[in-house]
Amino acid sequence: MKTGRNDPCPCGSGKKYKHCCLSVARAVNDELSDLLSEQEFDSIEGMQAATDTLVAKQNQKGKMIFLDCLLNKFIECLILPMTHLSFFSLLSNYP
C-alpha cells in the first residue's frame, strides 16, 4: 500500500510523511533516475548492481543520520539534569 502525503510517516517519527521522509524518497528516486539514464548497461544484472550500490549508499547515510541523532539525544539526557538547579537541590537533601 502506498503512503499518502498526509499519512503518518512509516519511519515512526510521528510527523506527516510530507514533512518527514517524502523529500528523501523523492531525492533517491531522482538520483536513481539520473544514474540509470546516464549509463548504458550490458545486462539487467549490471543495472541491478548499480541500483543496489545506490540503495546501500543511501541506507548508510540514513544510519549515520540516525546514529548522530541518537548520540545527540543521549548527550542531551546526560547534560540536561545538570543545567537545572532543581537537580542540585534534590542532591543537597541527601547526607
N, CA, C and O atoms as a GROMACS GRO file, in nm:
protein
  380
    1MET      N    1   0.083  -0.118   0.000
    1MET     CA    2   0.000   0.000   0.000
    1MET      C    3   0.088   0.125   0.000
    1MET      O    4   0.188   0.131   0.071
    2LYS      N    5   0.051   0.222  -0.078
    2LYS     CA    6   0.128   0.345  -0.092
    2LYS      C    7   0.099   0.439   0.024
    2LYS      O    8  -0.015   0.455   0.066
    3THR      N    9   0.204   0.502   0.075
    3THR     CA   10   0.189   0.600   0.182
    3THR      C   11   0.147   0.734   0.122
    3THR      O   12   0.214   0.784   0.032
    4GLY      N   13   0.037   0.790   0.170
    4GLY     CA   14  -0.009   0.920   0.122
    4GLY      C   15   0.068   1.034   0.187
    4GLY      O   16   0.126   1.016   0.294
    5ARG      N   17   0.067   1.148   0.124
    5ARG     CA   18   0.140   1.264   0.175
    5ARG      C   19   0.099   1.302   0.317
    5ARG      O   20   0.183   1.341   0.398
    6ASN      N   21  -0.030   1.292   0.347
    6ASN     CA   22  -0.080   1.334   0.478
    6ASN      C   23  -0.088   1.220   0.579
    6ASN      O   24  -0.132   1.242   0.692
    7ASP      N   25  -0.045   1.100   0.540
    7ASP     CA   26  -0.044   0.987   0.633
    7ASP      C   27   0.074   1.002   0.729
    7ASP      O   28   0.170   1.072   0.700
    8PRO      N   29   0.064   0.936   0.845
    8PRO     CA   30   0.180   0.934   0.935
    8PRO      C   31   0.299   0.868   0.865
    8PRO      O   32   0.282   0.773   0.789
    9CYS      N   33   0.417   0.919   0.891
    9CYS     CA   34   0.536   0.867   0.826
    9CYS      C   35   0.564   0.725   0.874
    9CYS      O   36   0.556   0.698   0.994
   10PRO      N   37   0.596   0.634   0.782
   10PRO     CA   38   0.623   0.496   0.823
   10PRO      C   39   0.750   0.479   0.905
   10PRO      O   40   0.774   0.371   0.960
   11CYS      N   41   0.833   0.583   0.915
   11CYS     CA   42   0.956   0.571   0.994
   11CYS      C   43   0.927   0.576   1.144
   11CYS      O   44   1.013   0.543   1.225
   12GLY      N   45   0.804   0.618   1.180
   12GLY     CA   46   0.767   0.620   1.321
   12GLY      C   47   0.796   0.751   1.392
   12GLY      O   48   0.789   0.758   1.515
   13SER      N   49   0.829   0.855   1.318
   13SER     CA   50   0.862   0.983   1.381
   13SER      C   51   0.742   1.054   1.439
   13SER      O   52   0.756   1.141   1.526
   14GLY      N   53   0.622   1.018   1.392
   14GLY     CA   54   0.501   1.086   1.437
   14GLY      C   55   0.465   1.205   1.348
   14GLY      O   56   0.358   1.264   1.364
   15LYS      N   57   0.553   1.240   1.256
   15LYS     CA   58   0.526   1.350   1.164
   15LYS      C   59   0.448   1.298   1.045
   15LYS      O   60   0.440   1.178   1.021
   16LYS      N   61   0.390   1.392   0.971
   16LYS     CA   62   0.327   1.354   0.844
   16LYS      C   63   0.438   1.317   0.746
   16LYS      O   64   0.549   1.370   0.751
   17TYR      N   65   0.405   1.225   0.657
   17TYR     CA   66   0.502   1.176   0.558
   17TYR      C   67   0.560   1.291   0.476
   17TYR      O   68   0.679   1.292   0.446
   18LYS      N   69   0.475   1.390   0.440
   18LYS     CA   70   0.523   1.500   0.357
   18LYS      C   71   0.624   1.589   0.429
   18LYS      O   72   0.703   1.658   0.364
   19HIS      N   73   0.623   1.588   0.562
   19HIS     CA   74   0.717   1.670   0.639
   19HIS      C   75   0.834   1.589   0.691
   19HIS      O   76   0.919   1.641   0.764
   20CYS      N   77   0.841   1.462   0.654
   20CYS     CA   78   0.946   1.377   0.709
   20CYS      C   79   1.027   1.312   0.596
   20CYS      O   80   1.127   1.368   0.552
   21CYS      N   81   0.985   1.197   0.551
   21CYS     CA   82   1.065   1.117   0.458
   21CYS      C   83   1.030   1.133   0.310
   21CYS      O   84   1.101   1.080   0.225
   22LEU      N   85   0.924   1.206   0.279
   22LEU     CA   86   0.886   1.220   0.139
   22LEU      C   87   0.994   1.287   0.057
   22LEU      O   88   1.023   1.243  -0.055
   23SER      N   89   1.056   1.391   0.110
   23SER     CA   90   1.161   1.460   0.034
   23SER      C   91   1.282   1.370   0.012
   23SER      O   92   1.347   1.377  -0.092
   24VAL      N   93   1.312   1.285   0.110
   24VAL     CA   94   1.422   1.190   0.095
   24VAL      C   95   1.389   1.089  -0.014
   24VAL      O   96   1.473   1.057  -0.098
   25ALA      N   97   1.266   1.038  -0.012
   25ALA     CA   98   1.225   0.941  -0.114
   25ALA      C   99   1.232   1.001  -0.254
   25ALA      O  100   1.274   0.935  -0.348
   26ARG      N  101   1.190   1.125  -0.266
   26ARG     CA  102   1.197   1.192  -0.398
   26ARG      C  103   1.341   1.211  -0.442
   26ARG      O  104   1.373   1.191  -0.560
   27ALA      N  105   1.428   1.248  -0.349
   27ALA     CA  106   1.569   1.269  -0.384
   27ALA      C  107   1.633   1.139  -0.430
   27ALA      O  108   1.708   1.138  -0.528
   28VAL      N  109   1.604   1.029  -0.361
   28VAL     CA  110   1.660   0.898  -0.401
   28VAL      C  111   1.605   0.858  -0.537
   28VAL      O  112   1.679   0.806  -0.621
   29ASN      N  113   1.477   0.880  -0.559
   29ASN     CA  114   1.416   0.847  -0.688
   29ASN      C  115   1.481   0.927  -0.801
   29ASN      O  116   1.511   0.872  -0.907
   30ASP      N  117   1.503   1.056  -0.778
   30ASP     CA  118   1.568   1.139  -0.879
   30ASP      C  119   1.711   1.094  -0.905
   30ASP      O  120   1.756   1.089  -1.019
   31GLU      N  121   1.783   1.060  -0.798
   31GLU     CA  122   1.922   1.015  -0.813
   31GLU      C  123   1.928   0.883  -0.890
   31GLU      O  124   2.017   0.863  -0.973
   32LEU      N  125   1.834   0.794  -0.861
   32LEU     CA  126   1.829   0.666  -0.932
   32LEU      C  127   1.795   0.686  -1.079
   32LEU      O  128   1.854   0.622  -1.166
   33SER      N  129   1.700   0.775  -1.106
   33SER     CA  130   1.665   0.805  -1.246
   33SER      C  131   1.784   0.861  -1.322
   33SER      O  132   1.808   0.823  -1.437
   34ASP      N  133   1.859   0.952  -1.258
   34ASP     CA  134   1.978   1.009  -1.322
   34ASP      C  135   2.083   0.901  -1.348
   34ASP      O  136   2.142   0.896  -1.456
   35LEU      N  137   2.104   0.815  -1.249
   35LEU     CA  138   2.203   0.708  -1.263
   35LEU      C  139   2.169   0.617  -1.380
   35LEU      O  140   2.256   0.583  -1.460
   36LEU      N  141   2.044   0.577  -1.389
   36LEU     CA  142   2.004   0.483  -1.493
   36LEU      C  143   2.000   0.547  -1.632
   36LEU      O  144   2.021   0.479  -1.732
   37SER      N  145   1.974   0.677  -1.638
   37SER     CA  146   1.968   0.742  -1.769
   37SER      C  147   2.106   0.782  -1.820
   37SER      O  148   2.126   0.796  -1.941
   38GLU      N  149   2.203   0.800  -1.730
   38GLU     CA  150   2.337   0.844  -1.770
   38GLU      C  151   2.427   0.730  -1.815
   38GLU      O  152   2.524   0.753  -1.887
   39GLN      N  153   2.396   0.609  -1.773
   39GLN     CA  154   2.484   0.496  -1.804
   39GLN      C  155   2.417   0.399  -1.899
   39GLN      O  156   2.294   0.387  -1.903
   40GLU      N  157   2.499   0.330  -1.975
   40GLU     CA  158   2.450   0.220  -2.057
   40GLU      C  159   2.488   0.090  -1.988
   40GLU      O  160   2.602   0.073  -1.945
   41PHE      N  161   2.393   0.001  -1.978
   41PHE     CA  162   2.417  -0.125  -1.910
   41PHE      C  163   2.412  -0.239  -2.011
   41PHE      O  164   2.329  -0.240  -2.102
   42ASP      N  165   2.504  -0.335  -1.994
   42ASP     CA  166   2.510  -0.451  -2.082
   42ASP      C  167   2.403  -0.554  -2.050
   42ASP      O  168   2.360  -0.632  -2.136
   43SER      N  169   2.359  -0.553  -1.925
   43SER     CA  170   2.262  -0.654  -1.883
   43SER      C  171   2.176  -0.599  -1.770
   43SER      O  172   2.206  -0.496  -1.710
   44ILE      N  173   2.069  -0.670  -1.742
   44ILE     CA  174   1.983  -0.633  -1.631
   44ILE      C  175   2.057  -0.650  -1.498
   44ILE      O  176   2.031  -0.579  -1.401
   45GLU      N  177   2.151  -0.746  -1.496
   45GLU     CA  178   2.230  -0.768  -1.374
   45GLU      C  179   2.319  -0.648  -1.344
   45GLU      O  180   2.336  -0.610  -1.228
   46GLY      N  181   2.376  -0.587  -1.449
   46GLY     CA  182   2.457  -0.467  -1.431
   46GLY      C  183   2.376  -0.351  -1.379
   46GLY      O  184   2.421  -0.274  -1.294
   47MET      N  185   2.254  -0.338  -1.432
   47MET     CA  186   2.164  -0.233  -1.386
   47MET      C  187   2.126  -0.258  -1.239
   47MET      O  188   2.120  -0.165  -1.159
   48GLN      N  189   2.100  -0.384  -1.206
   48GLN     CA  190   2.064  -0.419  -1.068
   48GLN      C  191   2.180  -0.391  -0.973
   48GLN      O  192   2.158  -0.343  -0.862
   49ALA      N  193   2.303  -0.420  -1.015
   49ALA     CA  194   2.420  -0.395  -0.932
   49ALA      C  195   2.436  -0.246  -0.904
   49ALA      O  196   2.466  -0.206  -0.791
   50ALA      N  197   2.417  -0.162  -1.006
   50ALA     CA  198   2.426  -0.017  -0.989
   50ALA      C  199   2.318   0.033  -0.895
   50ALA      O  200   2.343   0.120  -0.811
   51THR      N  201   2.197  -0.021  -0.909
   51THR     CA  202   2.086   0.017  -0.822
   51THR      C  203   2.114  -0.027  -0.678
   51THR      O  204   2.089   0.049  -0.584
   52ASP      N  205   2.164  -0.148  -0.661
   52ASP     CA  206   2.196  -0.198  -0.526
   52ASP      C  207   2.302  -0.111  -0.458
   52ASP      O  208   2.293  -0.084  -0.338
   53THR      N  209   2.402  -0.068  -0.536
   53THR     CA  210   2.507   0.018  -0.481
   53THR      C  211   2.448   0.151  -0.434
   53THR      O  212   2.482   0.199  -0.326
   54LEU      N  213   2.361   0.210  -0.514
   54LEU     CA  214   2.298   0.336  -0.477
   54LEU      C  215   2.212   0.320  -0.352
   54LEU      O  216   2.217   0.404  -0.261
   55VAL      N  217   2.134   0.214  -0.345
   55VAL     CA  218   2.048   0.189  -0.229
   55VAL      C  219   2.132   0.167  -0.104
   55VAL      O  220   2.097   0.217   0.003
   56ALA      N  221   2.240   0.092  -0.115
   56ALA     CA  222   2.329   0.069   0.000
   56ALA      C  223   2.389   0.200   0.050
   56ALA      O  224   2.399   0.223   0.170
   57LYS      N  225   2.428   0.286  -0.045
   57LYS     CA  226   2.484   0.416  -0.008
   57LYS      C  227   2.380   0.501   0.065
   57LYS      O  228   2.412   0.565   0.166
   58GLN      N  229   2.258   0.502   0.016
   58GLN     CA  230   2.151   0.578   0.080
   58GLN      C  231   2.118   0.522   0.218
   58GLN      O  232   2.095   0.598   0.313
   59ASN      N  233   2.117   0.390   0.231
   59ASN     CA  234   2.090   0.327   0.360
   59ASN      C  235   2.197   0.362   0.462
   59ASN      O  236   2.167   0.385   0.579
   60GLN      N  237   2.322   0.368   0.418
   60GLN     CA  238   2.431   0.403   0.508
   60GLN      C  239   2.417   0.548   0.556
   60GLN      O  240   2.443   0.578   0.672
   61LYS      N  241   2.375   0.637   0.465
   61LYS     CA  242   2.352   0.777   0.505
   61LYS      C  243   2.246   0.784   0.613
   61LYS      O  244   2.261   0.855   0.712
   62GLY      N  245   2.138   0.709   0.594
   62GLY     CA  246   2.030   0.708   0.691
   62GLY      C  247   2.075   0.658   0.826
   62GLY      O  248   2.035   0.712   0.930
   63LYS      N  249   2.158   0.554   0.827
   63LYS     CA  250   2.210   0.500   0.953
   63LYS      C  251   2.296   0.604   1.024
   63LYS      O  252   2.288   0.618   1.146
   64MET      N  253   2.378   0.674   0.948
   64MET     CA  254   2.465   0.774   1.009
   64MET      C  255   2.385   0.889   1.067
   64MET      O  256   2.418   0.939   1.175
   65ILE      N  257   2.281   0.932   0.998
   65ILE     CA  258   2.195   1.039   1.049
   65ILE      C  259   2.126   0.993   1.177
   65ILE      O  260   2.118   1.068   1.274
   66PHE      N  261   2.076   0.869   1.176
   66PHE     CA  262   2.010   0.815   1.294
   66PHE      C  263   2.106   0.807   1.412
   66PHE      O  264   2.071   0.848   1.523
   67LEU      N  265   2.226   0.756   1.389
   67LEU     CA  266   2.323   0.743   1.498
   67LEU      C  267   2.364   0.879   1.552
   67LEU      O  268   2.383   0.894   1.673
   68ASP      N  269   2.378   0.976   1.464
   68ASP     CA  270   2.412   1.112   1.507
   68ASP      C  271   2.300   1.170   1.594
   68ASP      O  272   2.326   1.232   1.697
   69CYS      N  273   2.178   1.148   1.552
   69CYS     CA  274   2.062   1.195   1.627
   69CYS      C  275   2.056   1.126   1.763
   69CYS      O  276   2.031   1.191   1.865
   70LEU      N  277   2.079   0.997   1.764
   70LEU     CA  278   2.076   0.919   1.888
   70LEU      C  279   2.184   0.968   1.984
   70LEU      O  280   2.158   0.982   2.104
   71LEU      N  281   2.302   0.992   1.934
   71LEU     CA  282   2.412   1.041   2.017
   71LEU      C  283   2.379   1.177   2.075
   71LEU      O  284   2.404   1.202   2.193
   72ASN      N  285   2.323   1.266   1.993
   72ASN     CA  286   2.287   1.399   2.043
   72ASN      C  287   2.181   1.391   2.152
   72ASN      O  288   2.189   1.465   2.251
   73LYS      N  289   2.083   1.303   2.137
   73LYS     CA  290   1.979   1.286   2.239
   73LYS      C  291   2.039   1.229   2.367
   73LYS      O  292   2.002   1.270   2.477
   74PHE      N  293   2.132   1.135   2.355
   74PHE     CA  294   2.198   1.077   2.470
   74PHE      C  295   2.275   1.183   2.547
   74PHE      O  296   2.266   1.191   2.670
   75ILE      N  297   2.351   1.264   2.476
   75ILE     CA  298   2.427   1.372   2.539
   75ILE      C  299   2.333   1.471   2.605
   75ILE      O  300   2.359   1.517   2.716
   76GLU      N  301   2.224   1.503   2.538
   76GLU     CA  302   2.124   1.595   2.594
   76GLU      C  303   2.067   1.541   2.725
   76GLU      O  304   2.048   1.617   2.820
   77CYS      N  305   2.041   1.412   2.730
   77CYS     CA  306   1.987   1.350   2.852
   77CYS      C  307   2.088   1.351   2.965
   77CYS      O  308   2.050   1.360   3.082
   78LEU      N  309   2.216   1.342   2.933
   78LEU     CA  310   2.319   1.347   3.036
   78LEU      C  311   2.341   1.488   3.090
   78LEU      O  312   2.363   1.506   3.210
   79ILE      N  313   2.334   1.586   3.002
   79ILE     CA  314   2.364   1.724   3.040
   79ILE      C  315   2.244   1.796   3.098
   79ILE      O  316   2.260   1.879   3.188
   80LEU      N  317   2.125   1.767   3.049
   80LEU     CA  318   2.005   1.839   3.090
   80LEU      C  319   1.984   1.844   3.241
   80LEU      O  320   1.958   1.952   3.294
   81PRO      N  321   1.995   1.732   3.313
   81PRO     CA  322   1.973   1.741   3.457
   81PRO      C  323   2.069   1.836   3.528
   81PRO      O  324   2.034   1.896   3.629
   82MET      N  325   2.189   1.848   3.476
   82MET     CA  326   2.288   1.933   3.540
   82MET      C  327   2.267   2.080   3.510
   82MET      O  328   2.327   2.165   3.575
   83THR      N  329   2.183   2.111   3.414
   83THR     CA  330   2.158   2.251   3.381
   83THR      C  331   2.042   2.308   3.461
   83THR      O  332   2.017   2.429   3.457
   84HIS      N  333   1.972   2.223   3.533
   84HIS     CA  334   1.859   2.269   3.613
   84HIS      C  335   1.896   2.268   3.761
   84HIS      O  336   1.947   2.168   3.811
   85LEU      N  337   1.871   2.376   3.828
   85LEU     CA  338   1.905   2.387   3.969
   85LEU      C  339   1.826   2.290   4.055
   85LEU      O  340   1.874   2.249   4.162
   86SER      N  341   1.709   2.252   4.012
   86SER     CA  342   1.628   2.160   4.091
   86SER      C  343   1.700   2.026   4.109
   86SER      O  344   1.681   1.959   4.211
   87PHE      N  345   1.781   1.988   4.015
   87PHE     CA  346   1.858   1.864   4.026
   87PHE      C  347   1.955   1.874   4.142
   87PHE      O  348   1.969   1.780   4.220
   88PHE      N  349   2.022   1.988   4.155
   88PHE     CA  350   2.119   2.006   4.262
   88PHE      C  351   2.052   2.021   4.397
   88PHE      O  352   2.105   1.977   4.498
   89SER      N  353   1.934   2.084   4.399
   89SER     CA  354   1.864   2.097   4.526
   89SER      C  355   1.817   1.960   4.576
   89SER      O  356   1.812   1.937   4.697
   90LEU      N  357   1.784   1.870   4.485
   90LEU     CA  358   1.748   1.734   4.525
   90LEU      C  359   1.867   1.663   4.587
   90LEU      O  360   1.853   1.590   4.685
   91LEU      N  361   1.984   1.684   4.530
   91LEU     CA  362   2.104   1.620   4.582
   91LEU      C  363   2.142   1.674   4.719
   91LEU      O  364   2.197   1.600   4.801
   92SER      N  365   2.115   1.801   4.745
   92SER     CA  366   2.153   1.861   4.872
   92SER      C  367   2.069   1.809   4.988
   92SER      O  368   2.106   1.827   5.104
   93ASN      N  369   1.955   1.744   4.959
   93ASN     CA  370   1.872   1.688   5.064
   93ASN      C  371   1.927   1.558   5.119
   93ASN      O  372   1.882   1.510   5.223
   94TYR      N  373   2.025   1.500   5.051
   94TYR     CA  374   2.084   1.375   5.095
   94TYR      C  375   2.213   1.402   5.169
   94TYR      O  376   2.290   1.488   5.129
   95PRO      N  377   2.238   1.327   5.278
   95PRO     CA  378   2.362   1.349   5.357
   95PRO      C  379   2.487   1.312   5.283
   95PRO      O  380   2.597   1.325   5.337
   0.00000   0.00000   0.00000
